[in-house]
Amino acid sequence: MKVTIKEEKCMGCGSCPSLVPDVFDFNDDGFAYAKVDTVPEDLEDGVKEAIELCPTGAIVEEKSE
């Protein structure tokens, strides 16, 4: 599983880094970003929850080809 955060949609609420700090963090501008290329399998449920709870829909799961 891979995820990206659309910075233009992120409002920096902090829900994703608080849910899955091993995957998400804040950049210097105060917006969240995914700090891993591929989400470890044991963290996928947390990332899916973060996607669902993101108030702006900024977290996007990348579809596999």
For each residue, the residues with C-beta under 8 A, 3 or more apart:
1: 38 39 41 44 47 61
2: 34 37 38 39 61 62 64
3: 23 34 39 47 51 59 60 61 62
4: 34 59 60 62
5: 9 10 16 24 31 32 33 34 58 59 60
6: 9 10 58 60
7: 10 27 29 31 33 58
8:
9: 5 6 56 57 58
10: 5 6 7 31 32 56 58
11: 55 56 58
12: 26 30 31 32
13: 55
14: 17 18 26 32
15: 18 19 50 53 54 55
16: 5 19 20 23 24 32 50 53 54 59
17: 14 20 21 24 25 26 32
18: 14 15 21
19: 15 16 24 46 49 50 53
20: 16 17 23 24 43 46 47 50
21: 17 18 24 25
22: 36 40 43
23: 3 16 20 34 35 36 39 43 46 47 50
24: 5 16 17 19 20 21 32 33 34 35 50
25: 17 21 32 33 35
26: 12 14 17 30 31 32 33
27: 7 30 31 32 33
28:
29: 7
30: 12 26 27
31: 5 7 10 12 26 27
32: 5 10 12 14 16 17 24 25 26 27 58 59
33: 5 7 24 25 26 27
34: 2 3 4 5 23 24 39
35: 23 24 25
36: 22 23 39 40
37: 2
38: 1 2
39: 1 2 3 23 34 36 43 44 47
40: 22 36 43 44
41: 1 44
42:
43: 20 22 23 39 40 46 47
44: 1 39 40 41 47 48
45: 48 49
46: 19 20 23 43 49 50
47: 1 3 20 23 39 43 44 50 51 59 61
48: 44 45 51 52 61
49: 19 45 46 52 53
50: 15 16 19 20 23 24 46 47 53 54 59
51: 3 47 48 54 59 60 61
52: 48 49
53: 15 16 19 49 50
54: 15 16 50 51 57 58 59
55: 11 13 15
56: 9 10 11
57: 9 54 60
58: 5 6 7 9 10 11 32 54
59: 3 4 5 16 32 47 50 51 54
60: 3 4 5 6 51 57
61: 1 2 3 47 48 51
62: 2 3 4
63:
64: 2
65:
